[in-house]
Amino acid sequence: MAKNANIPCSICGDAPALYPELIEDLIRWGITSISVSLDAVESTYMAIAKAEKRIIPTSRRNL
């Protein structure tokens, strides 16, 4: 519902770092920001980039 109403939605915690396969679902569900511990930033960033490449069409990424 938040996604359809253009309301930013965040998640904070260890789940995205511990379960990177969850990141693609989080993006699909409309999560607009993910907060993780400092030691997990790089791996989480890479997982987000990989997931976005799979689910966001190239034409939309360049907007």
PDB file of N, CA, C and O in Angstrom:
ATOM      1  N   MET A   1       0.810  -1.183   0.000  1.00  0.00           N
ATOM      2  CA  MET A   1       0.000   0.000   0.000  1.00  0.00           C
ATOM      3  C   MET A   1       0.861   1.257   0.000  1.00  0.00           C
ATOM      4  O   MET A   1       0.542   2.222  -0.694  1.00  0.00           O
ATOM      5  N   ALA A   2       1.933   1.259   0.758  1.00  0.00           N
ATOM      6  CA  ALA A   2       2.806   2.430   0.795  1.00  0.00           C
ATOM      7  C   ALA A   2       3.370   2.713  -0.595  1.00  0.00           C
ATOM      8  O   ALA A   2       3.464   3.870  -1.004  1.00  0.00           O
ATOM      9  N   LYS A   3       3.743   1.667  -1.317  1.00  0.00           N
ATOM     10  CA  LYS A   3       4.307   1.840  -2.657  1.00  0.00           C
ATOM     11  C   LYS A   3       3.296   2.511  -3.575  1.00  0.00           C
ATOM     12  O   LYS A   3       3.646   3.434  -4.310  1.00  0.00           O
ATOM     13  N   ASN A   4       2.054   2.060  -3.542  1.00  0.00           N
ATOM     14  CA  ASN A   4       1.016   2.627  -4.398  1.00  0.00           C
ATOM     15  C   ASN A   4       0.703   4.072  -4.044  1.00  0.00           C
ATOM     16  O   ASN A   4       0.270   4.836  -4.907  1.00  0.00           O
ATOM     17  N   ALA A   5       0.914   4.460  -2.796  1.00  0.00           N
ATOM     18  CA  ALA A   5       0.646   5.825  -2.342  1.00  0.00           C
ATOM     19  C   ALA A   5       1.901   6.700  -2.394  1.00  0.00           C
ATOM     20  O   ALA A   5       1.881   7.839  -1.927  1.00  0.00           O
ATOM     21  N   ASN A   6       2.989   6.174  -2.958  1.00  0.00           N
ATOM     22  CA  ASN A   6       4.269   6.899  -3.039  1.00  0.00           C
ATOM     23  C   ASN A   6       4.776   7.352  -1.675  1.00  0.00           C
ATOM     24  O   ASN A   6       5.315   8.450  -1.539  1.00  0.00           O
ATOM     25  N   ILE A   7       4.602   6.508  -0.677  1.00  0.00           N
ATOM     26  CA  ILE A   7       5.085   6.786   0.669  1.00  0.00           C
ATOM     27  C   ILE A   7       6.411   6.044   0.857  1.00  0.00           C
ATOM     28  O   ILE A   7       6.456   4.824   0.698  1.00  0.00           O
ATOM     29  N   PRO A   8       7.490   6.759   1.193  1.00  0.00           N
ATOM     30  CA  PRO A   8       8.768   6.080   1.429  1.00  0.00           C
ATOM     31  C   PRO A   8       8.636   5.038   2.544  1.00  0.00           C
ATOM     32  O   PRO A   8       7.938   5.254   3.535  1.00  0.00           O
ATOM     33  N   CYS A   9       9.310   3.927   2.365  1.00  0.00           N
ATOM     34  CA  CYS A   9       9.228   2.837   3.334  1.00  0.00           C
ATOM     35  C   CYS A   9      10.632   2.260   3.527  1.00  0.00           C
ATOM     36  O   CYS A   9      11.308   1.923   2.555  1.00  0.00           O
ATOM     37  N   SER A  10      11.062   2.148   4.777  1.00  0.00           N
ATOM     38  CA  SER A  10      12.422   1.704   5.090  1.00  0.00           C
ATOM     39  C   SER A  10      12.420   0.440   5.938  1.00  0.00           C
ATOM     40  O   SER A  10      11.436   0.108   6.598  1.00  0.00           O
ATOM     41  N   ILE A  11      13.550  -0.253   5.899  1.00  0.00           N
ATOM     42  CA  ILE A  11      13.758  -1.401   6.771  1.00  0.00           C
ATOM     43  C   ILE A  11      15.154  -1.251   7.382  1.00  0.00           C
ATOM     44  O   ILE A  11      16.103  -0.842   6.713  1.00  0.00           O
ATOM     45  N   CYS A  12      15.252  -1.586   8.640  1.00  0.00           N
ATOM     46  CA  CYS A  12      16.518  -1.484   9.357  1.00  0.00           C
ATOM     47  C   CYS A  12      16.748  -2.792  10.107  1.00  0.00           C
ATOM     48  O   CYS A  12      15.833  -3.324  10.736  1.00  0.00           O
ATOM     49  N   GLY A  13      17.959  -3.301  10.037  1.00  0.00           N
ATOM     50  CA  GLY A  13      18.262  -4.520  10.766  1.00  0.00           C
ATOM     51  C   GLY A  13      19.224  -5.409  10.013  1.00  0.00           C
ATOM     52  O   GLY A  13      19.768  -5.020   8.979  1.00  0.00           O
ATOM     53  N   ASP A  14      19.432  -6.603  10.535  1.00  0.00           N
ATOM     54  CA  ASP A  14      20.406  -7.531   9.973  1.00  0.00           C
ATOM     55  C   ASP A  14      19.861  -8.419   8.863  1.00  0.00           C
ATOM     56  O   ASP A  14      20.641  -9.027   8.130  1.00  0.00           O
ATOM     57  N   ALA A  15      18.548  -8.510   8.720  1.00  0.00           N
ATOM     58  CA  ALA A  15      17.962  -9.449   7.760  1.00  0.00           C
ATOM     59  C   ALA A  15      18.497  -9.272   6.339  1.00  0.00           C
ATOM     60  O   ALA A  15      18.869 -10.270   5.723  1.00  0.00           O
ATOM     61  N   PRO A  16      18.556  -8.054   5.780  1.00  0.00           N
ATOM     62  CA  PRO A  16      19.067  -7.931   4.409  1.00  0.00           C
ATOM     63  C   PRO A  16      20.514  -8.404   4.259  1.00  0.00           C
ATOM     64  O   PRO A  16      20.884  -8.943   3.215  1.00  0.00           O
ATOM     65  N   ALA A  17      21.322  -8.209   5.282  1.00  0.00           N
ATOM     66  CA  ALA A  17      22.717  -8.648   5.218  1.00  0.00           C
ATOM     67  C   ALA A  17      22.841 -10.159   5.405  1.00  0.00           C
ATOM     68  O   ALA A  17      23.660 -10.806   4.751  1.00  0.00           O
ATOM     69  N   LEU A  18      22.032 -10.713   6.292  1.00  0.00           N
ATOM     70  CA  LEU A  18      22.094 -12.151   6.559  1.00  0.00           C
ATOM     71  C   LEU A  18      21.402 -12.977   5.478  1.00  0.00           C
ATOM     72  O   LEU A  18      21.787 -14.116   5.217  1.00  0.00           O
ATOM     73  N   TYR A  19      20.387 -12.400   4.856  1.00  0.00           N
ATOM     74  CA  TYR A  19      19.598 -13.099   3.836  1.00  0.00           C
ATOM     75  C   TYR A  19      19.497 -12.230   2.590  1.00  0.00           C
ATOM     76  O   TYR A  19      18.423 -11.700   2.304  1.00  0.00           O
ATOM     77  N   PRO A  20      20.590 -12.068   1.837  1.00  0.00           N
ATOM     78  CA  PRO A  20      20.568 -11.168   0.679  1.00  0.00           C
ATOM     79  C   PRO A  20      19.531 -11.555  -0.374  1.00  0.00           C
ATOM     80  O   PRO A  20      19.126 -10.718  -1.181  1.00  0.00           O
ATOM     81  N   GLU A  21      19.104 -12.807  -0.370  1.00  0.00           N
ATOM     82  CA  GLU A  21      18.059 -13.215  -1.315  1.00  0.00           C
ATOM     83  C   GLU A  21      16.733 -12.514  -1.013  1.00  0.00           C
ATOM     84  O   GLU A  21      15.848 -12.473  -1.867  1.00  0.00           O
ATOM     85  N   LEU A  22      16.594 -11.975   0.169  1.00  0.00           N
ATOM     86  CA  LEU A  22      15.395 -11.235   0.568  1.00  0.00           C
ATOM     87  C   LEU A  22      15.333  -9.850  -0.083  1.00  0.00           C
ATOM     88  O   LEU A  22      14.251  -9.276  -0.205  1.00  0.00           O
ATOM     89  N   ILE A  23      16.459  -9.318  -0.493  1.00  0.00           N
ATOM     90  CA  ILE A  23      16.524  -7.950  -1.012  1.00  0.00           C
ATOM     91  C   ILE A  23      15.648  -7.758  -2.240  1.00  0.00           C
ATOM     92  O   ILE A  23      14.969  -6.736  -2.350  1.00  0.00           O
ATOM     93  N   GLU A  24      15.644  -8.696  -3.151  1.00  0.00           N
ATOM     94  CA  GLU A  24      14.805  -8.552  -4.341  1.00  0.00           C
ATOM     95  C   GLU A  24      13.333  -8.436  -3.949  1.00  0.00           C
ATOM     96  O   GLU A  24      12.605  -7.620  -4.515  1.00  0.00           O
ATOM     97  N   ASP A  25      12.895  -9.237  -2.994  1.00  0.00           N
ATOM     98  CA  ASP A  25      11.510  -9.135  -2.521  1.00  0.00           C
ATOM     99  C   ASP A  25      11.255  -7.780  -1.876  1.00  0.00           C
ATOM    100  O   ASP A  25      10.207  -7.176  -2.106  1.00  0.00           O
ATOM    101  N   LEU A  26      12.188  -7.297  -1.081  1.00  0.00           N
ATOM    102  CA  LEU A  26      12.016  -5.990  -0.437  1.00  0.00           C
ATOM    103  C   LEU A  26      11.816  -4.898  -1.479  1.00  0.00           C
ATOM    104  O   LEU A  26      10.964  -4.026  -1.311  1.00  0.00           O
ATOM    105  N   ILE A  27      12.590  -4.942  -2.543  1.00  0.00           N
ATOM    106  CA  ILE A  27      12.454  -3.953  -3.614  1.00  0.00           C
ATOM    107  C   ILE A  27      11.090  -4.083  -4.273  1.00  0.00           C
ATOM    108  O   ILE A  27      10.410  -3.083  -4.503  1.00  0.00           O
ATOM    109  N   ARG A  28      10.691  -5.299  -4.575  1.00  0.00           N
ATOM    110  CA  ARG A  28       9.375  -5.520  -5.195  1.00  0.00           C
ATOM    111  C   ARG A  28       8.239  -5.053  -4.289  1.00  0.00           C
ATOM    112  O   ARG A  28       7.218  -4.567  -4.775  1.00  0.00           O
ATOM    113  N   TRP A  29       8.407  -5.194  -2.994  1.00  0.00           N
ATOM    114  CA  TRP A  29       7.375  -4.791  -2.034  1.00  0.00           C
ATOM    115  C   TRP A  29       7.331  -3.290  -1.827  1.00  0.00           C
ATOM    116  O   TRP A  29       6.417  -2.784  -1.175  1.00  0.00           O
ATOM    117  N   GLY A  30       8.308  -2.563  -2.375  1.00  0.00           N
ATOM    118  CA  GLY A  30       8.282  -1.108  -2.294  1.00  0.00           C
ATOM    119  C   GLY A  30       9.200  -0.486  -1.268  1.00  0.00           C
ATOM    120  O   GLY A  30       9.121   0.718  -1.021  1.00  0.00           O
ATOM    121  N   ILE A  31      10.069  -1.278  -0.666  1.00  0.00           N
ATOM    122  CA  ILE A  31      11.024  -0.708   0.283  1.00  0.00           C
ATOM    123  C   ILE A  31      11.921   0.273  -0.477  1.00  0.00           C
ATOM    124  O   ILE A  31      12.492  -0.074  -1.510  1.00  0.00           O
ATOM    125  N   THR A  32      12.041   1.502   0.041  1.00  0.00           N
ATOM    126  CA  THR A  32      12.822   2.528  -0.648  1.00  0.00           C
ATOM    127  C   THR A  32      14.180   2.778  -0.011  1.00  0.00           C
ATOM    128  O   THR A  32      15.030   3.434  -0.612  1.00  0.00           O
ATOM    129  N   SER A  33      14.397   2.264   1.197  1.00  0.00           N
ATOM    130  CA  SER A  33      15.727   2.365   1.800  1.00  0.00           C
ATOM    131  C   SER A  33      15.960   1.196   2.744  1.00  0.00           C
ATOM    132  O   SER A  33      15.040   0.685   3.383  1.00  0.00           O
ATOM    133  N   ILE A  34      17.221   0.792   2.808  1.00  0.00           N
ATOM    134  CA  ILE A  34      17.629  -0.328   3.649  1.00  0.00           C
ATOM    135  C   ILE A  34      18.800   0.142   4.501  1.00  0.00           C
ATOM    136  O   ILE A  34      19.779   0.676   3.980  1.00  0.00           O
ATOM    137  N   SER A  35      18.699  -0.057   5.798  1.00  0.00           N
ATOM    138  CA  SER A  35      19.760   0.326   6.726  1.00  0.00           C
ATOM    139  C   SER A  35      20.363  -0.939   7.327  1.00  0.00           C
ATOM    140  O   SER A  35      19.652  -1.791   7.858  1.00  0.00           O
ATOM    141  N   VAL A  36      21.684  -1.044   7.234  1.00  0.00           N
ATOM    142  CA  VAL A  36      22.391  -2.202   7.786  1.00  0.00           C
ATOM    143  C   VAL A  36      23.608  -1.707   8.561  1.00  0.00           C
ATOM    144  O   VAL A  36      23.957  -0.529   8.490  1.00  0.00           O
ATOM    145  N   SER A  37      24.244  -2.596   9.292  1.00  0.00           N
ATOM    146  CA  SER A  37      25.445  -2.222  10.042  1.00  0.00           C
ATOM    147  C   SER A  37      26.578  -1.887   9.066  1.00  0.00           C
ATOM    148  O   SER A  37      26.575  -2.328   7.917  1.00  0.00           O
ATOM    149  N   LEU A  38      27.524  -1.114   9.536  1.00  0.00           N
ATOM    150  CA  LEU A  38      28.622  -0.631   8.704  1.00  0.00           C
ATOM    151  C   LEU A  38      29.373  -1.765   8.004  1.00  0.00           C
ATOM    152  O   LEU A  38      29.752  -1.624   6.841  1.00  0.00           O
ATOM    153  N   ASP A  39      29.588  -2.867   8.685  1.00  0.00           N
ATOM    154  CA  ASP A  39      30.336  -3.971   8.078  1.00  0.00           C
ATOM    155  C   ASP A  39      29.551  -4.694   6.985  1.00  0.00           C
ATOM    156  O   ASP A  39      30.123  -5.504   6.255  1.00  0.00           O
ATOM    157  N   ALA A  40      28.257  -4.419   6.859  1.00  0.00           N
ATOM    158  CA  ALA A  40      27.433  -5.078   5.845  1.00  0.00           C
ATOM    159  C   ALA A  40      27.061  -4.157   4.684  1.00  0.00           C
ATOM    160  O   ALA A  40      26.367  -4.579   3.759  1.00  0.00           O
ATOM    161  N   VAL A  41      27.516  -2.907   4.723  1.00  0.00           N
ATOM    162  CA  VAL A  41      27.114  -1.935   3.701  1.00  0.00           C
ATOM    163  C   VAL A  41      27.536  -2.373   2.299  1.00  0.00           C
ATOM    164  O   VAL A  41      26.709  -2.381   1.387  1.00  0.00           O
ATOM    165  N   GLU A  42      28.790  -2.731   2.112  1.00  0.00           N
ATOM    166  CA  GLU A  42      29.277  -3.063   0.770  1.00  0.00           C
ATOM    167  C   GLU A  42      28.552  -4.271   0.179  1.00  0.00           C
ATOM    168  O   GLU A  42      28.100  -4.215  -0.965  1.00  0.00           O
ATOM    169  N   SER A  43      28.435  -5.345   0.927  1.00  0.00           N
ATOM    170  CA  SER A  43      27.777  -6.542   0.390  1.00  0.00           C
ATOM    171  C   SER A  43      26.291  -6.291   0.140  1.00  0.00           C
ATOM    172  O   SER A  43      25.725  -6.810  -0.821  1.00  0.00           O
ATOM    173  N   THR A  44      25.664  -5.498   1.001  1.00  0.00           N
ATOM    174  CA  THR A  44      24.246  -5.183   0.813  1.00  0.00           C
ATOM    175  C   THR A  44      24.065  -4.291  -0.409  1.00  0.00           C
ATOM    176  O   THR A  44      23.135  -4.489  -1.191  1.00  0.00           O
ATOM    177  N   TYR A  45      24.941  -3.318  -0.577  1.00  0.00           N
ATOM    178  CA  TYR A  45      24.894  -2.440  -1.746  1.00  0.00           C
ATOM    179  C   TYR A  45      24.993  -3.268  -3.030  1.00  0.00           C
ATOM    180  O   TYR A  45      24.230  -3.052  -3.973  1.00  0.00           O
ATOM    181  N   MET A  46      25.922  -4.201  -3.062  1.00  0.00           N
ATOM    182  CA  MET A  46      26.096  -5.042  -4.246  1.00  0.00           C
ATOM    183  C   MET A  46      24.864  -5.909  -4.491  1.00  0.00           C
ATOM    184  O   MET A  46      24.456  -6.099  -5.637  1.00  0.00           O
ATOM    185  N   ALA A  47      24.274  -6.433  -3.426  1.00  0.00           N
ATOM    186  CA  ALA A  47      23.070  -7.256  -3.562  1.00  0.00           C
ATOM    187  C   ALA A  47      21.898  -6.423  -4.074  1.00  0.00           C
ATOM    188  O   ALA A  47      21.099  -6.909  -4.874  1.00  0.00           O
ATOM    189  N   ILE A  48      21.787  -5.176  -3.620  1.00  0.00           N
ATOM    190  CA  ILE A  48      20.723  -4.285  -4.101  1.00  0.00           C
ATOM    191  C   ILE A  48      20.916  -4.002  -5.589  1.00  0.00           C
ATOM    192  O   ILE A  48      19.965  -4.084  -6.366  1.00  0.00           O
ATOM    193  N   ALA A  49      22.135  -3.672  -5.984  1.00  0.00           N
ATOM    194  CA  ALA A  49      22.419  -3.384  -7.394  1.00  0.00           C
ATOM    195  C   ALA A  49      22.088  -4.583  -8.274  1.00  0.00           C
ATOM    196  O   ALA A  49      21.501  -4.426  -9.345  1.00  0.00           O
ATOM    197  N   LYS A  50      22.456  -5.762  -7.833  1.00  0.00           N
ATOM    198  CA  LYS A  50      22.187  -6.991  -8.591  1.00  0.00           C
ATOM    199  C   LYS A  50      20.683  -7.230  -8.711  1.00  0.00           C
ATOM    200  O   LYS A  50      20.190  -7.575  -9.785  1.00  0.00           O
ATOM    201  N   ALA A  51      19.962  -7.047  -7.619  1.00  0.00           N
ATOM    202  CA  ALA A  51      18.511  -7.253  -7.628  1.00  0.00           C
ATOM    203  C   ALA A  51      17.821  -6.232  -8.524  1.00  0.00           C
ATOM    204  O   ALA A  51      16.918  -6.583  -9.283  1.00  0.00           O
ATOM    205  N   GLU A  52      18.239  -4.971  -8.441  1.00  0.00           N
ATOM    206  CA  GLU A  52      17.619  -3.935  -9.267  1.00  0.00           C
ATOM    207  C   GLU A  52      17.853  -4.193 -10.748  1.00  0.00           C
ATOM    208  O   GLU A  52      16.966  -3.939 -11.562  1.00  0.00           O
ATOM    209  N   LYS A  53      19.022  -4.690 -11.109  1.00  0.00           N
ATOM    210  CA  LYS A  53      19.292  -5.008 -12.514  1.00  0.00           C
ATOM    211  C   LYS A  53      18.353  -6.095 -13.018  1.00  0.00           C
ATOM    212  O   LYS A  53      17.962  -6.093 -14.186  1.00  0.00           O
ATOM    213  N   ARG A  54      17.992  -7.021 -12.139  1.00  0.00           N
ATOM    214  CA  ARG A  54      17.091  -8.102 -12.539  1.00  0.00           C
ATOM    215  C   ARG A  54      15.650  -7.627 -12.681  1.00  0.00           C
ATOM    216  O   ARG A  54      14.929  -8.105 -13.558  1.00  0.00           O
ATOM    217  N   ILE A  55      15.219  -6.700 -11.837  1.00  0.00           N
ATOM    218  CA  ILE A  55      13.787  -6.392 -11.818  1.00  0.00           C
ATOM    219  C   ILE A  55      13.396  -5.039 -12.407  1.00  0.00           C
ATOM    220  O   ILE A  55      12.226  -4.836 -12.733  1.00  0.00           O
ATOM    221  N   ILE A  56      14.336  -4.113 -12.551  1.00  0.00           N
ATOM    222  CA  ILE A  56      13.999  -2.805 -13.109  1.00  0.00           C
ATOM    223  C   ILE A  56      14.463  -2.773 -14.557  1.00  0.00           C
ATOM    224  O   ILE A  56      15.648  -2.953 -14.836  1.00  0.00           O
ATOM    225  N   PRO A  57      13.526  -2.542 -15.487  1.00  0.00           N
ATOM    226  CA  PRO A  57      13.915  -2.491 -16.902  1.00  0.00           C
ATOM    227  C   PRO A  57      14.980  -1.422 -17.143  1.00  0.00           C
ATOM    228  O   PRO A  57      14.992  -0.383 -16.483  1.00  0.00           O
ATOM    229  N   THR A  58      15.855  -1.683 -18.077  1.00  0.00           N
ATOM    230  CA  THR A  58      16.958  -0.775 -18.384  1.00  0.00           C
ATOM    231  C   THR A  58      16.462   0.637 -18.654  1.00  0.00           C
ATOM    232  O   THR A  58      17.073   1.597 -18.183  1.00  0.00           O
ATOM    233  N   SER A  59      15.383   0.792 -19.392  1.00  0.00           N
ATOM    234  CA  SER A  59      14.872   2.121 -19.725  1.00  0.00           C
ATOM    235  C   SER A  59      14.466   2.905 -18.487  1.00  0.00           C
ATOM    236  O   SER A  59      14.616   4.127 -18.468  1.00  0.00           O
ATOM    237  N   ARG A  60      13.962   2.251 -17.461  1.00  0.00           N
ATOM    238  CA  ARG A  60      13.555   2.935 -16.229  1.00  0.00           C
ATOM    239  C   ARG A  60      14.752   3.297 -15.375  1.00  0.00           C
ATOM    240  O   ARG A  60      14.688   4.278 -14.635  1.00  0.00           O
ATOM    241  N   ARG A  61      15.850   2.543 -15.445  1.00  0.00           N
ATOM    242  CA  ARG A  61      17.040   2.828 -14.642  1.00  0.00           C
ATOM    243  C   ARG A  61      17.709   4.124 -15.081  1.00  0.00           C
ATOM    244  O   ARG A  61      18.397   4.767 -14.288  1.00  0.00           O
ATOM    245  N   ASN A  62      17.514   4.506 -16.325  1.00  0.00           N
ATOM    246  CA  ASN A  62      18.182   5.690 -16.860  1.00  0.00           C
ATOM    247  C   ASN A  62      17.367   6.965 -16.704  1.00  0.00           C
ATOM    248  O   ASN A  62      17.764   8.003 -17.232  1.00  0.00           O
ATOM    249  N   LEU A  63      16.259   6.925 -16.009  1.00  0.00           N
ATOM    250  CA  LEU A  63      15.419   8.123 -15.843  1.00  0.00           C
ATOM    251  C   LEU A  63      16.043   9.114 -14.910  1.00  0.00           C
ATOM    252  O   LEU A  63      15.468  10.174 -14.661  1.00  0.00           O
TER     253      LEU A  63
END
